[in-house]
Amino acid sequence: MSNETLIRCCAPTMACLKTGNMFSCGFESREQMTMELRQLNQRLRRKGLRILPLRWQNGRALLYLYRPRLLERDLRDPLAQRLLAECGYDSGSISLCLARLMARLRREEDFPHEVGLFLGYPPADVDGFMHRKEHYKFCGLWKVYDDVEGAIRKFERCRRCTEVYLRRYAQGYTLERLAVAG
């Protein structure tokens, strides 16, 4: 996996603007993936970042770069806890929630609707997507059911962040220098 791919897909998480990002990446083997992710985790751990393979299929991995501290905060939200409980999660533990998400992703072809909670989407928007799918007010990085103006501001910050991070990377910045401690 190239550093540029990680930056292109995950700059907002690296900058502490989002809880997490998911993206698909090809690897020659599971062993290569495990080795690369272990090395990447060692490099980014001090910045408060973790990367996990959520699913492996046909030489491709669905990867999740996230900030455990932000994920813990997000999953403590009362609406997030209610939505997770509806989907059979034990919201008392991040590791149990991640294990449940991984199991669902491996079992099901489609993404579970609650995945937005792991990406830092507002719980009200995840709730809207789960229960009022067609009645969204705006569509950007996710479907917005509640605070359109706030979401548009966040979408723009994420877009600008990715542009800046890619430019800085091209100028020679390392992943460790680009990643914000958080």
N, C-alpha and C positions, 0 to 999 in steps of 0.2 A: 504494500500500500504506500502510495506516495504521500509526502507531507502536504503537497499541494491539494490532493484530494481531501485530506483531513481538514485543511483550512477552508476549502471551498464549501464543504458540507457542514462544518462545525464551528466556524468563526464566532457566531453569537454565544455559543457555550464557552468557548475559550476565553471570550471577553467578559463572561459573567452576566450576559444579557438574557440568557435562557438557561433553564435547568439542564436540558439535554438535546441532543440531535441523534437521529438514526440515519444510517446510510448503508448501501450495499457495496461490497467490495469483493473482487475476485482474488483467490489465492491458489497457488499450485497444490497445496495440501493443507489438511487440518493442522499438521505439525508446523508448517511454515506460519500459518495464522497464529497459532498459540505462541510461537517464539516472538513474532513481531509485536503482538499485543502485550506480551510480558515486558518486552523492552520499552514499549511506548508507555505502559503504566509506570515503570520505574522512572522514566524521564518526566512524566507529568504529575506524579503523585504529590510532590511538594506544592504544586499549584492548586491542589484540591480537585483534580480531575481523575476520572476512571474511565476505562473503555472495556466493554464486555461484548462477546459474541452472543447475540440473542438467538440466532438460528443459522444453521449450516445446511446448504442444499446445493448440489451440483457444482461444487467448486466455488460457491459464493457464500459469503457470510453477511448477515444483517448485523451491523455493529452499532453499538450504543455508547456514545461519549456523553458523560454526565457528571454533574457535581453532586456528590452524595449529600452534602450539607443542604443544598437547595432542594433536592428531591425529598429529603426528610421534612423540610418546612412545608413544601407543597402538599405532601401526602397527609399532613396533619390538619389541613383545612377540613372543616366539618362536611362541606358538600363533597369534597374529594373522597373522604372516608365513606360517605353514604354510597357514592357511585362505585367505589371499589367493593364494598360489601355486596352490592347488587350483583357484581360479577364474580363473587366467590373468593375475594382476596381477604387475607388477614392483614389489615392495615396497621397492625401493631409493630411491624418490622419491615424495614426496607428490603432486607435480604429475602424475606418470604414473599413480598410483593414482586420483586424482580424474578424470583423463581417461578411464581405463578404466571407472570407475563411471558417468560421464556417458554413455559409449558404450553400456554395458549398459542403462541406464535409457531411453535413446532407442530402443533396438532391441527391448526386451522390454516387454510389457504389465505384468507383475508386478514387484515389487521383488526385486532379487537378494538372496539370503539373507545375504550378507556385509555388507549395508548397516549392520547394527548396529555393526560395527567403526568406522564413520565417525561414529557417534552416541555413542560412549563406552560402549557396552554391554560387559560383561566378555567377553573372548574365549571363556571356558568356556561361557557362555550362547549365544554365536553358534555355537560348535561344536555344542552340543546341538541348537539349532534346525536346523542344517544336516544333522545326522546321526541325531538321535533325536527327531525333530519332536514326536511325541505323548507323550513321556515327561517332560514338564516338571513341576516341583514347585510352581510358583506363577506367576501371570500378573498383571502390573501394567503398567508402561510398556513392558515387554518380557517375554517368557517366560523364566522363571528355571529353570535346570537345575542350578545349583551352590549358591551362597551365598544362601539364601532370606532369612535375617535381615538380611544386609548390603544386599540388594536392597530389602527393605521399608523400611529406614532411608533409603536413597537416594530411593525413590519419595516418601516423606513429605517429605524435604527439598526435592525438586523441586516438590511440590504447594504447600508453604508459601511457597517462593520466588516462585512465580507469583502467589500471592495478595498477598504483600507488594509485589511489583513493580507489579502492577496498582493497588493502593491508592496507592502512592507516585506513580505516573504521574497518577492522578486528582487528586493533591494538587499537581501542577505540576512534578514532577521531569522532566528531559529524558532522552532516551536516553543521552546522554553521561554524565550524572550517575548513572544507574542501572547502566551497564555498569562492571564491575569491571576494572581493569587486570590483565592476566595473560598 
